[in-house]
Amino acid sequence: MSTLEPERGTGTGTLVEPTPQTSHGDGDHERFAHYVQKDKIMASALDGTPVVALCGKVWVPGRDPKKYPVCPMCKEIYESMGAGGDDGKGGDKK
């Protein structure tokens, strides 16, 4: 029996729509320390502006990054940049 068809013999039916699954907390995928430019972190600490990590995540830092493992994507990008940090990104975990 489909939820879009009325039950036989009653003459009316009820449309049942699935309830969307939402999450309001930080999931495991959010539990990483990310690499961000140092000057961006300082600006965020002063005025609350969001930062962009090497992996593309955008957020306002507010936790101690030492408590979390490093984001695998950030780590891979940072290591591919070499020791010089050619584009000025990386080096700081937030």
Secondary structure as GFF3:
##gff-version 3
##sequence-region A 1 94
A	DSSP	three_ten_helix	28	30	.	.	.	ID=ss1
A	DSSP	beta_strand	35	36	.	.	.	ID=ss2
A	DSSP	alpha_helix	38	47	.	.	.	ID=ss3
A	DSSP	beta_strand	51	52	.	.	.	ID=ss4
A	DSSP	beta_strand	58	59	.	.	.	ID=ss5
A	DSSP	three_ten_helix	65	67	.	.	.	ID=ss6
A	DSSP	alpha_helix	72	81	.	.	.	ID=ss7
A	DSSP	beta_strand	92	93	.	.	.	ID=ss8
###
